[in-house]
Amino acid sequence: MSSFHGFLPTGVMLFHSSPVIWKTHVAVWRAWRTLMTSLPSSAFRTSSGFCGSSDPSEEASSVSADKAPHTPVMLKEVLHYLDIQPAQVVLDMTFGGGGHTRAILKTAPKVTVLALDRDPTAFSLAQHLAKEHPGRVKPLLGRFSELETLLSNVNIKPGSIDAILLDAGCSSMQMDQAERGFSLSKDGPLDMRMDGERYPDMPCAADVVNTLDQQALASILTAYGEERHARKIASAIVEARRVSPITRTQQLAAVVAGAFPAFVLYARKDRLQRPAHVATKTFQALRIFVNDELNELHAGLNVAQAALKPGGRLCVITFHSLEDRLVKRFLRGEDLSNLDQYHFSPKKQGSRKERVVDEERDCKSACWFPVRRKVITPGKNDVLENPRGRSAKLRIALRC
Ligand SMILES: C[S@@+](CC[C@H](N)C(=O)[O-])C[C@H]1O[C@@H](n2cnc3c(N)ncnc32)[C@H](O)[C@@H]1O
């Protein structure tokens, strides 16, 4: 069970919960617990074959050793701002396909990289890379919320790391493997667990869509997908699962599409003005929820704060406004510890003057000095070369 840091949508009280939220949403929590305990173990997971489980080392070995299976986003900018010097210790908190790590290893001699990922396939890739660069790559398997322990297991002391990269979200490897269940366009089991089979009792996306009540589903879609039609989609899901469980990605896409007239199906546009499927935000919301991504991000930022040396650099890349808002406020020194709906309110309440006073107070208590106040986004050419990075936002700060 992951640790809790306080970011759940109203009315959703599930697996990643704190005692604080348990009190406020106890009814939904009870409903969920009742459902979970009444389900046969792993009802929508591996036992029934709904959610896939591929062998991570097999998956990793199908990836070429010298070619990164994920095009690293804003690589030039990351290398520039991390400003890595010879023999420094760098922590890549999101190894993924290893694109950033490979480049970091080349920037300066004798640099060592601690390479974390929660995905066993990414971990296997990091192990391959460690063999290619003896003594320079230390693969770590786990989540941000487990990182403090992982670092202490390998004798890394707090305040000893020179530079940290956190490139949030999921990797192309995860998106491209139909059996991982992240992709809307490839049919696969409705899984979406970044951890793969590491925690067999943790729910996958099929568990979520087949067991939660309509209100809880709508809350997830609103909070994590910023989906305006959340209630309509939640109702369509509940109707569809009465007929048969929703266990495949394309089945879910069809159910969501069925809630809209045909001409709306691709009426939404992404940032490149390309037609986006009407279920895109539903998939995003489920992925964030299943992987507890916002709590994990908050945990990751806290570990980074403790692990960096004074003057050490942190680069964080995010892919949607929920994440970026969290990073921005964290780096500003705001206390996010018990704000359960924190980033669901884009603006702080109060008058402009009050907000300025608040921000100034937060800045004084911040442990970070912003290297650039403004967020950095990919250039036009980068977006054309790597459309998946189109919504990336990079923030850089120095540890005070
Ligand atoms: C966008 S990819 C990183 C790509 C990588 N920078 C590269 O160049 O190949 C994000 C990776 O972070 C991992 N990840 C996401 N959340 C995590 C968490 N809470 N703890 C550890 N790893 C996480 C995912 O499994 C995924 O492999």
The ligand as an SDF file (V2000), in Angstrom:
LIG
                    3D

 27 29  0  0  0  0  0  0  0  0999 V2000
    8.3890    9.7800  -18.8520 C   0  0  0  0  0  0  0  0  0  0  0  0
    9.1030    8.2820  -18.3430 S   0  0  0  0  0  0  0  0  0  0  0  0
   10.7890    8.6580  -18.1510 C   0  0  0  0  0  0  0  0  0  0  0  0
   11.5510    8.5570  -19.4070 C   0  0  0  0  0  0  0  0  0  0  0  0
   13.0480    8.7180  -19.2220 C   0  0  0  0  0  0  0  0  0  0  0  0
   13.3950   10.0340  -18.7320 N   0  0  0  0  0  0  0  0  0  0  0  0
   13.7760    8.4370  -20.5110 C   0  0  0  0  0  0  0  0  0  0  0  0
   14.4840    9.3340  -21.0400 O   0  0  0  0  0  0  0  0  0  0  0  0
   13.6590    7.3350  -21.0320 O   0  0  0  0  0  0  0  0  0  0  0  0
    8.5830    8.1640  -16.6950 C   0  0  0  0  0  0  0  0  0  0  0  0
    9.0490    6.9210  -15.9810 C   0  0  0  0  0  0  0  0  0  0  0  0
    8.8820    7.1790  -14.5880 O   0  0  0  0  0  0  0  0  0  0  0  0
    8.4150    6.0380  -13.9560 C   0  0  0  0  0  0  0  0  0  0  0  0
    7.6670    6.4910  -12.7970 N   0  0  0  0  0  0  0  0  0  0  0  0
    6.5130    7.2030  -12.7920 C   0  0  0  0  0  0  0  0  0  0  0  0
    6.1060    7.4110  -11.5420 N   0  0  0  0  0  0  0  0  0  0  0  0
    7.0270    6.8490  -10.7320 C   0  0  0  0  0  0  0  0  0  0  0  0
    7.1480    6.7140   -9.3210 C   0  0  0  0  0  0  0  0  0  0  0  0
    6.2220    7.2010   -8.5090 N   0  0  0  0  0  0  0  0  0  0  0  0
    8.2090    6.0750   -8.8190 N   0  0  0  0  0  0  0  0  0  0  0  0
    9.1670    5.5760   -9.6490 C   0  0  0  0  0  0  0  0  0  0  0  0
    9.0900    5.6400  -10.9980 N   0  0  0  0  0  0  0  0  0  0  0  0
    8.0390    6.2670  -11.5330 C   0  0  0  0  0  0  0  0  0  0  0  0
    7.5440    5.3560  -14.9780 C   0  0  0  0  0  0  0  0  0  0  0  0
    7.4600    3.9820  -14.7050 O   0  0  0  0  0  0  0  0  0  0  0  0
    8.2720    5.6660  -16.2700 C   0  0  0  0  0  0  0  0  0  0  0  0
    9.1290    4.6250  -16.6120 O   0  0  0  0  0  0  0  0  0  0  0  0
  1  2  1  0
  2  3  1  0
  2 10  1  0
  3  4  1  0
  4  5  1  0
  5  6  1  0
  5  7  1  0
  7  8  2  0
  7  9  1  0
 10 11  1  0
 11 12  1  0
 11 26  1  0
 12 13  1  0
 13 14  1  0
 13 24  1  0
 14 15  1  0
 14 23  1  0
 15 16  2  0
 16 17  1  0
 17 18  1  0
 17 23  2  0
 18 19  1  0
 18 20  2  0
 20 21  1  0
 21 22  2  0
 22 23  1  0
 24 25  1  0
 24 26  1  0
 26 27  1  0
M  CHG  2   2   1   9  -1
M  END
$$$$
